[in-house]
Amino acid sequence: MSSREDNCVFITNNFEARWGREEEYQLRIKEVTLLENAGQQQANSITLKLPVENLTGELIERLEGLCKTHKGTQQLRMVLLDYTNRTNLSFPSKSKKVKVDNDCVPAVKELGVEGVVG
């Protein structure tokens, strides 16, 4: 990995008592990841919030295309929102998995869909 001053990193660490000296603590770094990759590694899923009045054949086709373009291993969930009746229906996709990364999230926003990374 090259060294650059403008890289941002995500650090996973523990703060624990020193061995043999319980009154002293130390910070132990477990992992350092480039911030641009951390979201993908930390995310388990993405939930798309879809108002039922916005569902069209075109939007469904575009969502299908998004799933193909960003195919991965993370869970895709959807929540259908019915504002008129004040209800919603949540469900995970059994057949589609996505790669939640720096390209996927903006692509979801371009569709006019709210995406929540979890």
C-alpha positions in Angstrom: 0.0 0.0 0.0 1.4 3.4 -1.0 1.8 6.2 1.5 -0.2 9.4 0.7 -1.0 12.3 2.9 -4.5 12.7 1.5 -5.8 9.2 2.2 -8.4 8.8 4.9 -8.5 5.7 6.9 -10.9 3.8 9.1 -9.3 2.3 12.2 -10.8 -0.6 14.3 -9.3 -0.8 17.7 -9.6 -1.9 21.4 -8.9 0.0 24.5 -7.8 -2.5 27.2 -5.9 -2.8 30.4 -2.2 -3.5 30.0 -1.2 -7.1 30.8 0.0 -7.3 34.4 -1.0 -3.7 35.1 -4.8 -3.4 35.3 -4.5 0.3 36.3 -2.9 1.2 33.0 -4.7 1.1 29.7 -3.5 0.9 26.1 -5.0 1.4 22.7 -4.5 -1.6 20.4 -5.1 -1.1 16.7 -6.8 -4.2 15.1 -7.2 -3.1 11.5 -6.6 -0.1 9.3 -8.7 0.2 6.1 -8.9 2.9 3.5 -12.1 4.9 4.3 -13.4 4.4 0.7 -13.4 0.6 1.3 -14.6 0.7 4.9 -18.3 1.2 4.0 -18.3 -1.9 1.9 -16.7 -4.0 4.6 -18.9 -2.6 7.4 -22.2 -2.6 5.6 -24.4 -5.7 5.9 -27.2 -4.5 3.7 -29.0 -1.7 1.9 -32.6 -1.0 2.4 -34.5 0.8 -0.4 -37.5 2.8 0.6 -40.0 2.8 -2.2 -43.2 4.9 -2.1 -45.9 2.7 -3.9 -47.1 5.7 -5.9 -43.6 5.9 -7.5 -43.5 2.3 -8.6 -43.5 2.0 -12.3 -42.3 -0.6 -14.8 -39.4 1.7 -15.7 -38.3 2.1 -12.0 -38.5 -1.7 -11.6 -36.3 -2.2 -14.7 -33.9 0.4 -13.4 -33.7 -1.3 -10.0 -33.1 -4.6 -11.8 -30.2 -3.0 -13.8 -28.8 -1.6 -10.6 -28.7 -5.0 -9.0 -26.9 -6.4 -12.1 -24.4 -3.6 -12.2 -23.7 -3.7 -8.5 -23.9 -7.5 -7.9 -22.3 -8.5 -4.7 -22.8 -10.3 -1.4 -24.7 -7.9 0.8 -28.4 -8.2 1.5 -30.9 -6.1 -0.5 -34.0 -5.1 1.4 -37.0 -3.1 0.3 -39.7 -1.2 2.2 -42.8 -0.4 0.2 -44.3 2.8 1.7 -48.0 3.6 1.3 -48.4 7.2 2.6 -52.1 7.3 1.8 -53.0 4.4 4.1 -50.0 5.0 6.4 -48.6 1.5 6.1 -45.5 -0.1 4.9 -44.4 -3.6 3.9 -40.8 -4.7 4.5 -39.1 -7.6 2.8 -35.6 -8.9 2.0 -34.8 -10.0 -1.6 -34.1 -13.7 -1.6 -32.5 -13.7 -5.1 -30.7 -10.4 -5.3 -27.5 -9.4 -3.5 -25.6 -6.2 -4.0 -22.2 -4.7 -3.5 -22.8 -1.6 -1.2 -19.9 0.7 -2.1 -19.1 4.2 -3.2 -20.7 3.6 -6.6 -23.9 1.8 -5.5 -25.2 4.4 -3.0 -25.1 7.4 -5.5 -26.7 5.1 -8.2 -29.6 4.5 -5.8 -30.0 8.2 -5.2 -30.0 8.8 -9.0 -33.1 6.6 -9.2 -34.8 8.9 -6.8 -35.0 6.2 -4.2 -33.9 6.5 -0.6 -31.3 3.9 0.4 -30.3 3.2 4.0 -27.1 1.3 4.5 -27.1 -1.0 7.5 
